[in-house]
Amino acid sequence: MPLRVKAFFGTSENAVKSQIWISVSVCVLVAIIKKRLNLSRSLCELLQILSLNLFEKTPLDRALSRIPAAPESEQDDKQLILF
C-alpha cells in the first residue's frame, strides 16, 4: 500500500521524517485493525471510512461493521461505463 503523503508540512529533515513515520504508523495500525476485526475490505477502503468517521465517538468495530460492502456487480442505471 503506497503512503499517501501529498505535501510535507515542514521543510526540515526532521519534519519530513516525522510525517513519513506517522504515515507508516497509520498504515500499520489500520492493518492490525483489519486483521483483528477480520474485515474483508481493502486497507484503502478502511482508511477512507476512518477518515470520514474521524471525530465520532463510535467504537471502531461498530463503525466498520455497520457499513455494508457494496456489491461490485450491480451498477446504477444512470451510471455510464467509461472503460
A tleap script that builds the chain and sets N, CA, C and O, in Angstrom:
source leaprc.protein.ff14SB
mol = sequence {
  NMET PRO LEU ARG VAL LYS ALA PHE PHE GLY
  THR SER GLU ASN ALA VAL LYS SER GLN ILE
  TRP ILE SER VAL SER VAL CYS VAL LEU VAL
  ALA ILE ILE LYS LYS ARG LEU ASN LEU SER
  ARG SER LEU CYS GLU LEU LEU GLN ILE LEU
  SER LEU ASN LEU PHE GLU LYS THR PRO LEU
  ASP ARG ALA LEU SER ARG ILE PRO ALA ALA
  PRO GLU SER GLU GLN ASP ASP LYS GLN LEU
  ILE LEU CPHE
}
set mol.1.N position { 0.840 -1.170 0.000 }
set mol.1.CA position { 0.000 0.000 0.000 }
set mol.1.C position { 0.890 1.239 0.000 }
set mol.1.O position { 1.726 1.397 0.890 }
set mol.2.N position { 0.725 2.104 -0.967 }
set mol.2.CA position { 1.563 3.304 -1.021 }
set mol.2.C position { 1.163 4.309 0.060 }
set mol.2.O position { -0.006 4.419 0.430 }
set mol.3.N position { 2.144 5.025 0.546 }
set mol.3.CA position { 1.871 6.076 1.521 }
set mol.3.C position { 1.273 7.268 0.796 }
set mol.3.O position { 1.750 7.655 -0.271 }
set mol.4.N position { 0.257 7.834 1.357 }
set mol.4.CA position { -0.411 8.954 0.693 }
set mol.4.C position { 0.037 10.281 1.296 }
set mol.4.O position { -0.750 10.972 1.943 }
set mol.5.N position { 1.264 10.623 1.087 }
set mol.5.CA position { 1.791 11.905 1.537 }
set mol.5.C position { 1.807 12.814 0.330 }
set mol.5.O position { 2.658 12.680 -0.549 }
set mol.6.N position { 0.862 13.742 0.287 }
set mol.6.CA position { 0.757 14.627 -0.878 }
set mol.6.C position { 1.662 15.842 -0.759 }
set mol.6.O position { 2.218 16.311 -1.752 }
set mol.7.N position { 1.808 16.347 0.455 }
set mol.7.CA position { 2.651 17.515 0.675 }
set mol.7.C position { 3.219 17.434 2.082 }
set mol.7.O position { 2.575 16.907 2.989 }
set mol.8.N position { 4.405 17.946 2.260 }
set mol.8.CA position { 5.012 17.964 3.581 }
set mol.8.C position { 4.712 19.286 4.257 }
set mol.8.O position { 4.777 20.345 3.632 }
set mol.9.N position { 4.380 19.217 5.551 }
set mol.9.CA position { 4.005 20.419 6.284 }
set mol.9.C position { 5.218 21.205 6.754 }
set mol.9.O position { 5.123 22.409 6.991 }
set mol.10.N position { 6.343 20.545 6.889 }
set mol.10.CA position { 7.570 21.215 7.298 }
set mol.10.C position { 8.640 21.021 6.247 }
set mol.10.O position { 8.518 20.162 5.374 }
set mol.11.N position { 9.678 21.814 6.331 }
set mol.11.CA position { 10.745 21.723 5.332 }
set mol.11.C position { 12.020 21.126 5.894 }
set mol.11.O position { 12.931 20.795 5.135 }
set mol.12.N position { 12.102 20.982 7.203 }
set mol.12.CA position { 13.325 20.417 7.780 }
set mol.12.C position { 13.346 18.907 7.604 }
set mol.12.O position { 12.314 18.282 7.360 }
set mol.13.N position { 14.518 18.340 7.730 }
set mol.13.CA position { 14.668 16.892 7.593 }
set mol.13.C position { 13.860 16.168 8.665 }
set mol.13.O position { 13.245 15.137 8.391 }
set mol.14.N position { 13.860 16.699 9.871 }
set mol.14.CA position { 13.119 16.082 10.966 }
set mol.14.C position { 11.612 16.109 10.701 }
set mol.14.O position { 10.921 15.132 10.992 }
set mol.15.N position { 11.100 17.197 10.160 }
set mol.15.CA position { 9.669 17.302 9.871 }
set mol.15.C position { 9.245 16.301 8.801 }
set mol.15.O position { 8.190 15.677 8.916 }
set mol.16.N position { 10.052 16.150 7.774 }
set mol.16.CA position { 9.737 15.205 6.691 }
set mol.16.C position { 9.780 13.777 7.214 }
set mol.16.O position { 8.882 12.984 6.930 }
set mol.17.N position { 10.825 13.445 7.981 }
set mol.17.CA position { 10.922 12.097 8.547 }
set mol.17.C position { 9.757 11.806 9.489 }
set mol.17.O position { 9.207 10.705 9.476 }
set mol.18.N position { 9.384 12.782 10.300 }
set mol.18.CA position { 8.263 12.592 11.230 }
set mol.18.C position { 6.975 12.311 10.482 }
set mol.18.O position { 6.222 11.413 10.859 }
set mol.19.N position { 6.714 13.059 9.437 }
set mol.19.CA position { 5.482 12.859 8.679 }
set mol.19.C position { 5.467 11.495 7.981 }
set mol.19.O position { 4.419 10.852 7.910 }
set mol.20.N position { 6.590 11.057 7.479 }
set mol.20.CA position { 6.663 9.741 6.841 }
set mol.20.C position { 6.429 8.642 7.872 }
set mol.20.O position { 5.692 7.694 7.601 }
set mol.21.N position { 7.049 8.754 9.063 }
set mol.21.CA position { 6.865 7.742 10.094 }
set mol.21.C position { 5.426 7.716 10.608 }
set mol.21.O position { 4.905 6.646 10.923 }
set mol.22.N position { 4.789 8.859 10.694 }
set mol.22.CA position { 3.382 8.899 11.100 }
set mol.22.C position { 2.520 8.190 10.063 }
set mol.22.O position { 1.604 7.451 10.423 }
set mol.23.N position { 2.799 8.404 8.792 }
set mol.23.CA position { 2.050 7.745 7.729 }
set mol.23.C position { 2.245 6.230 7.768 }
set mol.23.O position { 1.287 5.476 7.597 }
set mol.24.N position { 3.468 5.787 7.989 }
set mol.24.CA position { 3.745 4.351 8.104 }
set mol.24.C position { 3.019 3.771 9.318 }
set mol.24.O position { 2.451 2.681 9.242 }
set mol.25.N position { 3.036 4.492 10.429 }
set mol.25.CA position { 2.373 4.021 11.654 }
set mol.25.C position { 0.870 3.872 11.456 }
set mol.25.O position { 0.275 2.904 11.929 }
set mol.26.N position { 0.255 4.818 10.763 }
set mol.26.CA position { -1.181 4.734 10.497 }
set mol.26.C position { -1.491 3.519 9.634 }
set mol.26.O position { -2.466 2.811 9.887 }
set mol.27.N position { -0.681 3.274 8.627 }
set mol.27.CA position { -0.900 2.099 7.770 }
set mol.27.C position { -0.794 0.802 8.564 }
set mol.27.O position { -1.591 -0.115 8.370 }
set mol.28.N position { 0.183 0.726 9.451 }
set mol.28.CA position { 0.352 -0.475 10.268 }
set mol.28.C position { -0.826 -0.642 11.223 }
set mol.28.O position { -1.325 -1.754 11.393 }
set mol.29.N position { -1.277 0.443 11.847 }
set mol.29.CA position { -2.417 0.361 12.764 }
set mol.29.C position { -3.692 -0.073 12.043 }
set mol.29.O position { -4.464 -0.863 12.586 }
set mol.30.N position { -3.921 0.424 10.845 }
set mol.30.CA position { -5.102 0.019 10.080 }
set mol.30.C position { -4.999 -1.449 9.675 }
set mol.30.O position { -6.006 -2.156 9.659 }
set mol.31.N position { -3.804 -1.910 9.351 }
set mol.31.CA position { -3.619 -3.328 9.026 }
set mol.31.C position { -3.890 -4.201 10.246 }
set mol.31.O position { -4.463 -5.282 10.110 }
set mol.32.N position { -3.494 -3.758 11.426 }
set mol.32.CA position { -3.774 -4.501 12.662 }
set mol.32.C position { -5.272 -4.541 12.923 }
set mol.32.O position { -5.811 -5.587 13.284 }
set mol.33.N position { -5.950 -3.410 12.743 }
set mol.33.CA position { -7.409 -3.360 12.931 }
set mol.33.C position { -8.093 -4.313 11.963 }
set mol.33.O position { -9.011 -5.040 12.341 }
set mol.34.N position { -7.643 -4.306 10.713 }
set mol.34.CA position { -8.243 -5.189 9.708 }
set mol.34.C position { -8.092 -6.652 10.104 }
set mol.34.O position { -9.034 -7.432 9.971 }
set mol.35.N position { -6.929 -7.021 10.581 }
set mol.35.CA position { -6.691 -8.415 10.955 }
set mol.35.C position { -7.469 -8.803 12.207 }
set mol.35.O position { -8.067 -9.878 12.249 }
set mol.36.N position { -7.470 -7.953 13.220 }
set mol.36.CA position { -8.162 -8.280 14.475 }
set mol.36.C position { -9.675 -8.351 14.310 }
set mol.36.O position { -10.330 -9.187 14.932 }
set mol.37.N position { -10.230 -7.479 13.473 }
set mol.37.CA position { -11.674 -7.489 13.268 }
set mol.37.C position { -12.088 -8.400 12.124 }
set mol.37.O position { -13.277 -8.536 11.838 }
set mol.38.N position { -11.117 -9.023 11.469 }
set mol.38.CA position { -11.366 -9.961 10.366 }
set mol.38.C position { -12.231 -9.308 9.275 }
set mol.38.O position { -13.270 -9.840 8.883 }
set mol.39.N position { -11.774 -8.147 8.799 }
set mol.39.CA position { -12.516 -7.387 7.796 }
set mol.39.C position { -12.057 -7.770 6.401 }
set mol.39.O position { -10.880 -8.056 6.180 }
set mol.40.N position { -12.994 -7.773 5.462 }
set mol.40.CA position { -12.658 -8.157 4.090 }
set mol.40.C position { -12.336 -6.956 3.205 }
set mol.40.O position { -11.901 -7.133 2.067 }
set mol.41.N position { -12.537 -5.773 3.692 }
set mol.41.CA position { -12.270 -4.569 2.903 }
set mol.41.C position { -10.772 -4.343 2.732 }
set mol.41.O position { -9.960 -4.857 3.502 }
set mol.42.N position { -10.421 -3.567 1.710 }
set mol.42.CA position { -9.012 -3.244 1.488 }
set mol.42.C position { -8.568 -2.173 2.483 }
set mol.42.O position { -9.393 -1.505 3.106 }
set mol.43.N position { -7.252 -2.023 2.618 }
set mol.43.CA position { -6.730 -1.014 3.535 }
set mol.43.C position { -7.121 0.393 3.093 }
set mol.43.O position { -7.374 1.259 3.930 }
set mol.44.N position { -7.172 0.622 1.792 }
set mol.44.CA position { -7.568 1.941 1.281 }
set mol.44.C position { -9.010 2.267 1.661 }
set mol.44.O position { -9.318 3.391 2.058 }
set mol.45.N position { -9.889 1.275 1.537 }
set mol.45.CA position { -11.287 1.489 1.916 }
set mol.45.C position { -11.413 1.772 3.410 }
set mol.45.O position { -12.178 2.643 3.823 }
set mol.46.N position { -10.660 1.033 4.210 }
set mol.46.CA position { -10.710 1.257 5.650 }
set mol.46.C position { -10.201 2.645 6.014 }
set mol.46.O position { -10.766 3.305 6.886 }
set mol.47.N position { -9.143 3.088 5.354 }
set mol.47.CA position { -8.635 4.437 5.608 }
set mol.47.C position { -9.663 5.500 5.236 }
set mol.47.O position { -9.794 6.504 5.937 }
set mol.48.N position { -10.387 5.293 4.151 }
set mol.48.CA position { -11.427 6.236 3.750 }
set mol.48.C position { -12.558 6.268 4.769 }
set mol.48.O position { -13.037 7.342 5.134 }
set mol.49.N position { -12.986 5.095 5.227 }
set mol.49.CA position { -14.058 5.029 6.223 }
set mol.49.C position { -13.620 5.704 7.518 }
set mol.49.O position { -14.376 6.474 8.111 }
set mol.50.N position { -12.404 5.414 7.949 }
set mol.50.CA position { -11.911 6.019 9.184 }
set mol.50.C position { -11.745 7.532 9.058 }
set mol.50.O position { -11.966 8.257 10.027 }
set mol.51.N position { -11.363 8.012 7.891 }
set mol.51.CA position { -11.213 9.458 7.727 }
set mol.51.C position { -12.563 10.166 7.777 }
set mol.51.O position { -12.644 11.317 8.206 }
set mol.52.N position { -13.620 9.487 7.341 }
set mol.52.CA position { -14.950 10.086 7.409 }
set mol.52.C position { -15.519 10.068 8.826 }
set mol.52.O position { -16.341 10.916 9.174 }
set mol.53.N position { -15.094 9.119 9.634 }
set mol.53.CA position { -15.595 8.969 11.000 }
set mol.53.C position { -14.560 9.390 12.030 }
set mol.53.O position { -14.553 8.880 13.150 }
set mol.54.N position { -13.699 10.303 11.665 }
set mol.54.CA position { -12.543 10.656 12.485 }
set mol.54.C position { -12.929 11.199 13.857 }
set mol.54.O position { -12.305 10.835 14.853 }
set mol.55.N position { -13.937 12.057 13.934 }
set mol.55.CA position { -14.268 12.715 15.193 }
set mol.55.C position { -15.513 12.152 15.862 }
set mol.55.O position { -16.048 12.767 16.784 }
set mol.56.N position { -15.979 11.001 15.414 }
set mol.56.CA position { -17.111 10.358 16.063 }
set mol.56.C position { -16.627 9.526 17.240 }
set mol.56.O position { -15.486 9.066 17.263 }
set mol.57.N position { -17.502 9.340 18.210 }
set mol.57.CA position { -17.139 8.555 19.390 }
set mol.57.C position { -17.595 7.107 19.265 }
set mol.57.O position { -17.693 6.399 20.267 }
set mol.58.N position { -17.869 6.668 18.059 }
set mol.58.CA position { -18.301 5.301 17.807 }
set mol.58.C position { -17.109 4.363 17.902 }
set mol.58.O position { -16.059 4.661 17.332 }
set mol.59.N position { -17.233 3.227 18.608 }
set mol.59.CA position { -16.135 2.252 18.636 }
set mol.59.C position { -15.813 1.752 17.228 }
set mol.59.O position { -16.695 1.654 16.375 }
set mol.60.N position { -14.546 1.439 16.999 }
set mol.60.CA position { -14.102 1.050 15.659 }
set mol.60.C position { -14.833 -0.169 15.122 }
set mol.60.O position { -15.223 -0.193 13.955 }
set mol.61.N position { -15.024 -1.184 15.962 }
set mol.61.CA position { -15.676 -2.394 15.464 }
set mol.61.C position { -17.100 -2.116 15.009 }
set mol.61.O position { -17.559 -2.706 14.031 }
set mol.62.N position { -17.800 -1.236 15.695 }
set mol.62.CA position { -19.160 -0.899 15.292 }
set mol.62.C position { -19.167 -0.004 14.056 }
set mol.62.O position { -20.015 -0.170 13.179 }
set mol.63.N position { -18.237 0.937 13.979 }
set mol.63.CA position { -18.185 1.851 12.832 }
set mol.63.C position { -17.844 1.110 11.544 }
set mol.63.O position { -18.373 1.429 10.479 }
set mol.64.N position { -16.961 0.122 11.643 }
set mol.64.CA position { -16.538 -0.591 10.448 }
set mol.64.C position { -17.482 -1.720 10.065 }
set mol.64.O position { -17.500 -2.139 8.907 }
set mol.65.N position { -18.255 -2.214 10.999 }
set mol.65.CA position { -19.172 -3.314 10.682 }
set mol.65.C position { -20.537 -2.818 10.215 }
set mol.65.O position { -21.267 -3.571 9.571 }
set mol.66.N position { -20.901 -1.581 10.518 }
set mol.66.CA position { -22.225 -1.103 10.133 }
set mol.66.C position { -22.310 -0.652 8.680 }
set mol.66.O position { -23.409 -0.434 8.169 }
set mol.67.N position { -21.186 -0.511 8.013 }
set mol.67.CA position { -21.172 -0.074 6.620 }
set mol.67.C position { -21.144 -1.311 5.740 }
set mol.67.O position { -20.132 -2.011 5.696 }
set mol.68.N position { -22.233 -1.595 5.041 }
set mol.68.CA position { -22.261 -2.814 4.224 }
set mol.68.C position { -21.335 -2.682 3.012 }
set mol.68.O position { -21.136 -1.594 2.473 }
set mol.69.N position { -20.788 -3.800 2.612 }
set mol.69.CA position { -19.928 -3.822 1.432 }
set mol.69.C position { -20.785 -3.669 0.188 }
set mol.69.O position { -21.818 -4.324 0.052 }
set mol.70.N position { -20.360 -2.818 -0.703 }
set mol.70.CA position { -21.117 -2.582 -1.929 }
set mol.70.C position { -20.861 -3.714 -2.917 }
set mol.70.O position { -19.707 -4.057 -3.174 }
set mol.71.N position { -21.904 -4.289 -3.466 }
set mol.71.CA position { -21.683 -5.347 -4.465 }
set mol.71.C position { -21.082 -4.748 -5.735 }
set mol.71.O position { -21.526 -3.705 -6.215 }
set mol.72.N position { -20.078 -5.419 -6.263 }
set mol.72.CA position { -19.378 -4.904 -7.433 }
set mol.72.C position { -20.151 -5.142 -8.722 }
set mol.72.O position { -19.948 -4.434 -9.709 }
set mol.73.N position { -21.028 -6.126 -8.720 }
set mol.73.CA position { -21.714 -6.487 -9.961 }
set mol.73.C position { -22.869 -5.541 -10.290 }
set mol.73.O position { -23.208 -5.353 -11.459 }
set mol.74.N position { -23.472 -4.946 -9.257 }
set mol.74.CA position { -24.597 -4.056 -9.514 }
set mol.74.C position { -24.107 -2.694 -9.993 }
set mol.74.O position { -23.116 -2.166 -9.491 }
set mol.75.N position { -24.811 -2.139 -10.966 }
set mol.75.CA position { -24.474 -0.813 -11.449 }
set mol.75.C position { -25.746 0.013 -11.499 }
set mol.75.O position { -26.824 -0.500 -11.801 }
set mol.76.N position { -25.611 1.280 -11.205 }
set mol.76.CA position { -26.741 2.190 -11.289 }
set mol.76.C position { -27.105 2.378 -12.760 }
set mol.76.O position { -26.222 2.466 -13.614 }
set mol.77.N position { -28.400 2.439 -13.055 }
set mol.77.CA position { -28.832 2.596 -14.439 }
set mol.77.C position { -28.355 3.906 -15.052 }
set mol.77.O position { -28.152 3.985 -16.263 }
set mol.78.N position { -28.178 4.925 -14.234 }
set mol.78.CA position { -27.776 6.228 -14.748 }
set mol.78.C position { -26.254 6.368 -14.850 }
set mol.78.O position { -25.758 7.331 -15.435 }
set mol.79.N position { -25.525 5.425 -14.290 }
set mol.79.CA position { -24.073 5.488 -14.313 }
set mol.79.C position { -23.530 5.028 -15.657 }
set mol.79.O position { -23.880 3.949 -16.137 }
set mol.80.N position { -22.681 5.839 -16.261 }
set mol.80.CA position { -22.079 5.484 -17.536 }
set mol.80.C position { -20.830 4.646 -17.312 }
set mol.80.O position { -20.125 4.847 -16.323 }
set mol.81.N position { -20.549 3.733 -18.188 }
set mol.81.CA position { -19.361 2.907 -18.112 }
set mol.81.C position { -18.307 3.526 -19.023 }
set mol.81.O position { -18.506 3.657 -20.230 }
set mol.82.N position { -17.174 3.907 -18.414 }
set mol.82.CA position { -16.137 4.578 -19.175 }
set mol.82.C position { -15.174 3.612 -19.834 }
set mol.82.O position { -14.699 3.875 -20.939 }
set mol.83.N position { -14.880 2.513 -19.188 }
set mol.83.CA position { -13.894 1.579 -19.718 }
set mol.83.C position { -14.486 0.201 -19.824 }
set mol.83.O position { -13.806 -0.732 -20.253 }
savepdb mol mol.pdb
quit
